[in-house]
């Protein structure tokens, strides 16, 4: 989980750099998938550190939904497989 978060934060930083340099961008769907699979803490840090994707709608809504889904999936796994 920590590795995914760190990788997600790096990807947000790379996308911010690409936005500033007019390079090829990381698709928003990729950013959302990384958040969904457990990288959302790194995504939140990346958004704040790089001031990236903090105002853009509907990305913020989709990101929030992906965080809820990830936490829900982790809670379900813990509930059904507590070992």
Secondary structure, DSSP 8 states (H G I E B T S, - for coil): -HHHHHHHHHHHHHHHHHHHHT-----HHHHHHHIIIIIHHHHHHHHHHHT-SSS-TTHHHHHHHHHHHHHHHHHHHHHH---
